[in-house]
Amino acid sequence: INLSKCNRNINNLQQSLNIINKLLKFKPDYVIGIVEKSEILIQQGLTEEAEKLLDKAIKLNPNYIKGQCLKGRLLLLKFNFGKSLIHFNNAITLNSEYFDGFYGKAITLSSQNYFNEGLKNINNALQIYEGNVGSFFQSLSEFDYCKALYFKSKCLNGIGKNQKALD
């Protein structure tokens, strides 16, 4: 998994996919591997195949939070906001301290112009980040924080608080 992630992070997607396929050959129902493969496929633009794999992963283990969030992100890419929200809410229900759940929910809501609700969720995500700076478990980056701040400014701008958005 880690070798596949390393290759994916340097955009060596084919090598990443080859590694994960070897893993899944021996452990075809390994949920973490299935979700990792889905993430690679999404990066390659193969969203239909990725969605089928995510459905399989969620069926095998509906409590795997990363699978719920990735499915939510995939549905968001397809502009299926209602179903996207279901998966982010599932992730939040499973762990109310999971950054990606609130972050994804905020993006989904702000994409539909529900800026006040988006702002509440992005503030939750930012609090989680700030409370877990340096935590290996959350493995959040400054990039995650910057993305969250961007969506906070988008929500503030959407509700007419332009000066606060600029700040």
Secondary structure, 3 states (H helix, E strand, C coil): CHHHHHHHHCCCHHHHHHHHHHHHHHCCCCHHHHHHHHHHHHHCCCHHHHHHHHHHHHHHCCCCHHHHHHHHHHHHHCCCHHHHHHHHHHHHHHCCCCHHHHHHHHHHHHHCCCHHHHHHHHHHHHHHHHHCCCCCCCCCCHHHHHHHHHHHHHHHHHCCCHHHHHC
